[in-house]
Amino acid sequence: MSRNYGVGSRDMLFAFYILINRFYQSFSTIDTNQKRIKQFVDWLKINTTIKRLEDVSKDIVLEYANYLKYSGLKIKTIHNRLSVVNILMELARGDRELWVSPVYDAKFDRKTNVAKQYKGISEVDHQSLILELPERISVLRKIQRGLGLRFEESCKEDYKRLWREFKKNGQVTILKGTKGGRKRVVVPLDSNYKSIESALNHAAKLQGKNNSLIPQDKSYVEFKRECYQSLPKGSLSFHAERHFFANELYSQLISEQLGYEITTPVLDEEYQKYMNGWCRYLSSKFDIDLDVVRKADEMVRLIVSECLGHSRIDATASYVGGR
């Protein structure tokens, strides 16, 4: 293998640029991440003698994370700068041996990332997109949409097991590719039940004798790269399906709890003009006691968070908006 893991350039910075162009789709994201990774390479040149990707170790990434932590930059900025290093080193190496968790390894404060606008993909755009994608990748997106799975979870799960469990109980237990190895039980959305039933059956057949939808001749990283490269330019990423699931689930559950048809803070156009607190808005609009609304909202947000594999109520805000 040639220098820099055979990416296609002997220059470390240009090797990173090649990986960015392979992995990311939009021009703005490519430009932003090129600037972020250049900051890492510049830091390497000043603080180390490293000139090739093979010489980057986890200790080096931890040192960079420590530098970011005390740089005085905003929390979101340091998370983003470390994230691009993690992702590109994973793509270059084909494993996650150098991955540094911003919270658990680097001891960064958690990001507070409250969604201000809807980041999901509409049903029309979803249906249009899956017609353009290869069969295996199309099925992955359907399952991410119906169960709220992370990309890695959807790739690594055993769909023969999920299909058997779904037929028996109408729900599935997510075991593979989860953060921290935390398993969780997910019940499909009411509005998407038939679609996920069909998708799970299809995935189980596509999987064949394999243990997941990752082809036998590919690693997870190689399959991930193939999936992202298959997306048409300008299309929404896989994560948009997870945003759809979170918003649909919140809407379904809060409507059941309060007895009215309710959407989410990022989808309610009337609330966008009100902006004096979501719970106050619902209390005023439907003439419901504020404490009743707050308790229902808190419970629903916790359920959504658990279905997404977070188990933190504040994580829900990054999908549906604040309280």
C-alpha positions in Angstrom: 0.0 0.0 0.0 1.3 3.5 -0.9 1.7 6.4 1.5 -1.3 7.7 3.4 -3.2 4.4 3.3 -3.3 4.4 -0.5 -5.9 7.2 -0.5 -4.5 8.7 -3.7 -2.0 11.4 -2.6 1.4 11.4 -0.9 0.6 14.8 0.6 -1.3 14.4 3.9 -3.6 17.4 3.5 -4.6 16.4 -0.1 -5.2 12.8 1.1 -7.7 14.2 3.6 -9.3 16.4 0.8 -9.7 13.3 -1.3 -11.5 11.5 1.5 -13.7 14.5 2.1 -14.8 14.6 -1.5 -15.6 10.9 -1.4 -17.6 11.0 1.8 -19.5 14.3 1.7 -22.0 15.5 -0.9 -22.8 19.2 -0.6 -20.2 21.8 -1.7 -20.7 23.9 1.5 -20.0 20.8 3.7 -17.0 19.9 1.7 -15.6 23.4 1.9 -16.3 23.6 5.7 -14.6 20.3 6.4 -11.6 21.0 4.3 -11.0 24.1 6.4 -11.5 22.0 9.6 -9.1 19.3 8.6 -6.5 21.9 7.4 -6.5 23.2 11.0 -5.6 19.8 12.2 -2.8 19.3 9.6 -1.4 22.8 10.5 -1.5 21.8 14.2 0.4 18.6 13.3 3.1 20.6 11.4 3.7 22.9 14.3 3.5 20.4 17.2 4.8 17.1 15.7 7.1 15.8 13.0 4.2 13.7 11.4 4.0 13.9 7.6 1.9 10.8 6.8 -1.4 9.5 8.0 0.1 6.2 9.1 2.0 8.0 11.9 -1.1 9.5 13.4 -1.9 7.7 16.6 -4.8 7.9 19.1 -2.5 9.7 21.5 -1.9 12.4 18.9 -5.7 12.8 18.3 -6.1 13.0 22.1 -3.4 15.7 22.2 -5.3 17.6 19.5 -8.5 17.3 21.4 -6.8 18.6 24.5 -5.6 21.6 22.5 -9.1 22.3 21.2 -10.6 22.0 24.7 -8.4 24.9 26.0 -8.5 26.9 22.8 -11.3 29.2 23.9 -13.4 28.2 21.0 -17.2 27.5 21.3 -18.3 24.0 22.4 -20.0 23.3 19.1 -16.8 24.4 17.1 -14.5 22.1 19.0 -16.9 19.1 18.7 -17.0 19.7 14.9 -13.3 20.0 14.5 -12.6 16.8 16.4 -15.5 15.0 14.6 -14.0 15.5 11.2 -10.6 14.1 12.3 -12.5 11.0 13.7 -14.4 10.5 10.6 -11.6 10.9 8.1 -9.1 8.8 10.1 -11.8 6.0 10.2 -12.2 6.3 6.4 -8.5 6.2 5.8 -7.7 3.3 8.1 -10.9 1.3 7.7 -11.4 1.0 11.5 -12.2 3.1 14.6 -9.0 2.4 16.5 -8.1 6.1 16.6 -11.6 7.4 17.4 -11.7 9.8 20.3 -15.1 10.4 22.0 -15.5 14.1 22.6 -17.3 13.6 25.9 -15.8 10.4 27.4 -12.2 10.6 26.1 -11.6 14.3 25.6 -13.9 15.4 28.4 -15.6 18.1 26.3 -18.8 19.6 27.6 -21.8 18.3 25.7 -23.1 20.3 22.8 -26.4 22.0 23.3 -27.9 21.7 19.9 -31.5 22.7 19.8 -33.1 22.3 16.3 -34.4 25.6 14.9 -35.7 24.1 11.7 -36.9 20.8 10.4 -34.1 18.5 9.2 -36.1 15.5 8.2 -37.0 14.5 4.7 -40.6 14.7 3.4 -42.5 11.6 2.2 -42.5 12.9 -1.4 -38.7 13.5 -1.4 -38.1 10.2 0.4 -40.1 8.2 -2.2 -38.4 10.0 -5.0 -34.9 9.4 -3.6 -35.3 5.6 -2.9 -36.2 5.1 -6.5 -32.8 6.4 -7.5 -30.8 4.3 -5.0 -29.5 0.7 -5.4 -31.8 -1.8 -3.8 -29.8 -2.5 -0.7 -29.3 1.2 0.1 -32.9 2.0 -0.6 -34.0 -0.6 2.0 -31.6 0.8 4.5 -33.2 4.3 4.2 -36.7 2.8 4.6 -35.6 1.1 7.8 -33.9 4.2 9.2 -37.1 6.1 8.5 -39.4 3.5 10.1 -37.3 2.7 13.2 -35.1 5.8 13.7 -31.9 3.8 13.4 -28.5 5.4 13.1 -26.7 4.7 9.9 -24.3 2.2 11.5 -27.1 0.4 13.3 -29.0 -0.1 10.1 -26.0 -1.5 8.4 -24.9 -3.9 11.1 -28.2 -5.3 12.3 -29.2 -8.9 11.7 -32.4 -8.6 9.8 -33.4 -12.2 9.9 -33.5 -11.9 13.7 -35.4 -8.5 13.5 -37.9 -10.0 11.0 -38.6 -13.0 13.3 -39.0 -10.7 16.3 -41.2 -8.2 14.4 -43.6 -11.0 13.2 -43.9 -12.3 16.8 -44.1 -9.1 18.8 -44.6 -6.1 16.4 -41.4 -4.6 17.7 -37.6 -5.0 17.4 -34.6 -5.0 19.7 -31.6 -3.1 18.3 -28.3 -4.7 19.3 -25.7 -4.0 16.7 -23.8 -0.8 16.0 -25.3 1.1 19.0 -23.5 3.7 21.0 -22.0 2.3 24.1 -23.4 -1.1 23.2 -26.8 -0.1 24.7 -29.6 -2.2 23.3 -33.1 -0.8 22.9 -36.6 -1.9 21.9 -38.3 0.1 19.1 -41.9 0.0 18.0 -42.5 1.2 14.5 -44.4 4.4 13.9 -48.2 3.9 13.5 -48.0 5.9 10.3 -45.2 3.8 8.9 -46.2 0.3 10.2 -46.9 -1.4 6.8 -43.9 0.2 5.2 -41.5 -1.0 7.9 -43.1 -4.5 7.8 -42.3 -4.7 4.1 -38.8 -3.3 4.5 -37.8 -5.7 7.2 -39.0 -8.7 5.2 -37.1 -7.4 2.2 -33.9 -6.8 4.2 -34.0 -10.3 5.7 -34.2 -11.8 2.1 -31.4 -9.5 0.8 -29.2 -10.4 3.8 -29.2 -14.1 2.7 -26.6 -16.1 4.6 -24.8 -13.0 5.9 -25.2 -11.6 9.4 -26.1 -8.1 8.2 -26.7 -6.1 5.0 -23.0 -5.4 4.6 -21.8 -7.4 1.6 -19.4 -10.2 2.5 -16.6 -8.7 0.3 -16.8 -5.3 2.0 -15.9 -3.9 5.4 -18.3 -1.6 7.2 -16.3 1.5 6.2 -16.1 0.4 2.6 -19.9 -0.1 2.5 -20.5 3.2 4.3 -18.4 5.0 1.6 -20.4 3.2 -1.1 -23.7 4.3 0.5 -22.8 7.9 0.8 -21.3 8.0 -2.7 -24.6 6.6 -4.1 -26.6 9.7 -3.0 -27.4 12.1 -5.8 -25.8 15.5 -5.4 -27.9 17.8 -3.2 -30.0 15.1 -1.6 -30.5 14.9 2.1 -28.2 12.6 4.1 -29.3 9.3 5.7 -29.7 11.1 9.1 -32.7 13.0 7.6 -34.6 9.8 7.9 -33.9 9.6 11.7 -35.1 13.2 12.0 -38.3 12.3 10.3 -38.8 9.4 12.7 -38.2 11.6 15.8 -40.6 14.2 14.7 -43.3 11.7 13.7 -43.0 9.8 17.0 -43.1 13.0 19.1 -46.2 14.2 17.2 -47.9 10.8 17.6 -47.3 10.5 21.3 -48.0 14.1 22.3 -51.2 14.0 20.4 -52.3 10.9 22.2 -51.3 12.4 25.6 -53.1 15.7 25.2 -56.0 14.7 23.0 -55.4 17.1 20.1 -53.6 16.9 16.8 -50.1 18.4 17.6 -46.9 18.5 15.5 -43.5 19.6 16.8 -41.8 22.9 17.5 -39.8 22.8 14.3 -42.9 22.0 12.1 -45.5 24.2 13.7 -45.6 27.4 11.6 -47.9 29.2 14.1 -45.4 28.5 16.9 -42.6 29.9 14.9 -44.3 33.3 15.3 -45.1 32.7 19.0 -41.7 31.6 20.2 -42.4 32.0 23.9 -41.8 28.4 24.9 -43.4 25.3 23.3 -45.2 24.2 26.5 -46.7 27.6 27.1 -47.8 27.8 23.4 -49.6 24.4 23.7 -51.2 25.4 27.0 -52.5 28.6 25.5 -53.6 27.2 22.2 -55.6 24.2 23.6 -56.5 25.7 27.0 -54.7 23.0 28.9 -53.1 23.5 32.3 -49.4 24.3 31.9 -48.2 21.7 34.4 -50.2 19.0 32.5 -48.6 20.0 29.2 -45.1 20.1 30.7 -45.4 16.7 32.3 -46.7 15.2 29.0 -44.0 16.9 27.0 -41.3 15.7 29.3 -42.5 12.1 29.2 -42.8 12.1 25.4 -39.4 13.6 25.0 -37.9 10.9 27.2 -39.6 8.1 25.2 -38.4 9.6 21.9 -34.9 9.9 23.3 -34.9 6.3 24.4 -36.2 5.1 21.0 -33.3 7.0 19.4 -30.8 5.3 21.7 -29.9 8.5 23.7 -31.8 8.1 27.0 -31.3 11.9 27.6 -34.3 14.1 27.4 -32.2 17.1 26.1 -31.1 15.0 23.1 -34.7 15.1 21.7 -34.5 18.9 21.3 -31.8 18.5 18.6 -34.5 16.7 16.5 -37.9 18.3 17.3 -36.9 21.7 18.9 -36.8 23.1 22.4 -39.5 23.2 25.1 
